[in-house]
Amino acid sequence: MTASLGLLGSGRIGGTLARLAVAAGLEVVLSNSRGPETLADLVAELGPRARAATPAEAAEAGDLVVATIPLHAYGELPASALAGKTVLDTMNYYPQRDGRIAELDTNELTSSALVQRHLAGSRVIKAFNNISYFHLLDLARSAGAPDRSALPIAGDDPVAKAEATRLLDALGYDAVDIGTLAESWRSEPDAPGYVQPYFPAGRPEGMSGEETFRWLLATPGTTVPADRVRELVDSAVRGPAGGFVDAPGL
Ligand SMILES: NC(=O)c1ccc[n+]([C@@H]2O[C@H](COP(=O)([O-])OP(=O)(O)OC[C@H]3O[C@@H](n4cnc5c(N)ncnc54)[C@H](OP(=O)(O)O)[C@@H]3O)[C@@H](O)[C@H]2O)c1
């Protein structure tokens, strides 16, 4: 039973997961690169179930821990404090932001397998990486709701996958097991199941990146049930790793 969630990174995805976790009755321990004091406003907004700490403290405090920082900083994740833990990895490879990472460019590793290599004593699960933060908040639904969406998870450890599935359920999503970390390219940027399926239909033509972003924020997302996630994941064909975005905030 997950009673507390440690967050390594408390930005758009980390902050959204913290909101969902607090709403689900979990304790959250937030952290970032600049120090706990810089998270005071978010902690105040989240209320008494939230506190801020250093990344190592958040890693130790969480029954489950989410690593949700820019991928280029993955080597700074506190491997010792995370040893023995299940770590949910939301990270994606964007060379514009992350620089070039050779093992990813050659498809030798998926980005989550790279993270697992760094966190050798942890059980890494790829999760929450294929949905934009605003849809992650907007599309969460109670178990059994007819318009509940699903998200893919990938990992090498069945017990950790079961833990992740229960966390997703508590936070408002069904989970679709898409295989091992080596197979997790099927939910990486530019795969058919990556962010777009959750976007609303009917985007007006000719919008700039900024206008698209504003429109996305103002328009409810699309429910993507588990069978559709499975179809999208199964239809993926491996291409070059790394996404490209021109819309701010995505
Ligand atoms: N945005 C999305 O919709 C979305 C969707 C799916 C997946 N993702 C992926 O999820 C990850 C997080 O994305 P995001 O949009 O939430 O990023 P973000 O808004 O830029 O937030 C990043 C967070 O990571 C923290 N951080 C950076 N380096 C750190 C370090 N070495 N140790 C601890 N914390 C550190 C930052 O803290 P400081 O501010 O103090 O530096 C910040 O709290 C990325 O890999 C992204 O590709 C994003």
The ligand as a Gaussian input file, in Angstrom:
#p B3LYP/6-31G(d) Opt

LIG

0 1
 N        5.579000      18.783000     -19.307000
 C        4.908000      17.690000     -19.681000
 O        3.703000      17.773000     -20.036000
 C        5.580000      16.348000     -19.655000
 C        4.788000      15.229000     -19.955000
 C        5.344000      13.948000     -19.831000
 C        6.673000      13.788000     -19.469000
 N        7.431000      14.894000     -19.234000
 C        8.844000      14.675000     -18.863000
 O        8.898000      14.676000     -17.427000
 C       10.091000      15.342000     -16.999000
 C        9.711000      16.570000     -16.189000
 O        9.013000      17.462000     -17.050000
 P        8.334000      18.802000     -16.506000
 O        7.634000      19.378000     -17.666000
 O        7.606000      18.550000     -15.250000
 O        9.642000      19.663000     -16.188000
 P        9.739000      21.064000     -15.447000
 O        8.391000      21.691000     -15.349000
 O       10.832000      21.803000     -16.120000
 O       10.194000      20.659000     -13.962000
 C       11.426000      20.021000     -13.746000
 C       11.606000      19.841000     -12.251000
 O       12.809000      19.087000     -12.071000
 C       13.583000      19.751000     -11.068000
 N       14.989000      19.377000     -11.239000
 C       15.823000      19.663000     -12.253000
 N       17.027000      19.110000     -12.039000
 C       16.942000      18.463000     -10.856000
 C       17.842000      17.720000     -10.099000
 N       19.098000      17.496000     -10.517000
 N       17.426000      17.194000      -8.906000
 C       16.161000      17.404000      -8.472000
 N       15.245000      18.116000      -9.174000
 C       15.634000      18.631000     -10.342000
 C       13.297000      21.213000     -11.283000
 O       13.662000      21.918000     -10.144000
 P       14.263000      23.413000     -10.256000
 O       13.173000      24.223000     -10.850000
 O       14.589000      23.762000      -8.839000
 O       15.490000      23.302000     -11.138000
 C       11.779000      21.145000     -11.491000
 O       11.120000      21.047000     -10.243000
 C       10.880000      15.684000     -18.256000
 O       11.819000      14.670000     -18.503000
 C        9.809000      15.717000     -19.344000
 O       10.328000      15.409000     -20.620000
 C        6.915000      16.170000     -19.290000

